Amino acid sequence: MTDQPLVRRLGLALPTTFGAGVVLAVSMGTAIFLVFAVRWAGGDVPANGIWPSFGQSWAYVVWALLQEFILQSFFFTRCENMFGGSAAVWVAATLFAVAHLPSPLLTTFTFVAALFFCSVFRQYRSVYPIAVMHAMLGLTVAATMPDSLLHHMRVGIGYLRY
């Protein structure tokens, strides 16, 4: 992997049209499925009675981009150098999930999502469509899951003090 230009290796290059299309199609499908599954199970959407504001949504998009940069460009690339590609997917996903403890729901969701995100990053090498997917799914989870389960999507001590 060291023979790739640094911008591409870190995932900071613009994505291919196909790669971005695949990631966005999967994310939209997953978000729609989650909304319908919650409605089918008798839940309310939005779960807490209000949709996130435009400002909150954009702030989360920026936060998702930052998290994906940290996960992919920092952790995954280093794990890839140390363990190889497929093992790096599992190690990086595990690290990302551990960062969401002690929330059982977020830890589970982030582990599954990070397995997919890291696999997609490994193949298409761009954080941008993955960050959009992360934001779409995060906002969907926030809209469909009650705060009694999510604790405002806080982790660590913030989750425990909710």
Protein Blocks (a to p, Z undefined) as FASTA:
>chain_A
ZZpcfklmnopaccdfklmmmmmmmmmmmmmmmmmmmmmnopacdfkopacdfklmmmmm
mmmmmmmmmmmmmmmmmmmmmnojklmmmmmmmmmmmmmpcbfklmmmmmmmmmmmmmmm
mmnopaklmmmmmmmmmmmmmmmpcfklnnnopahjllmmZZ
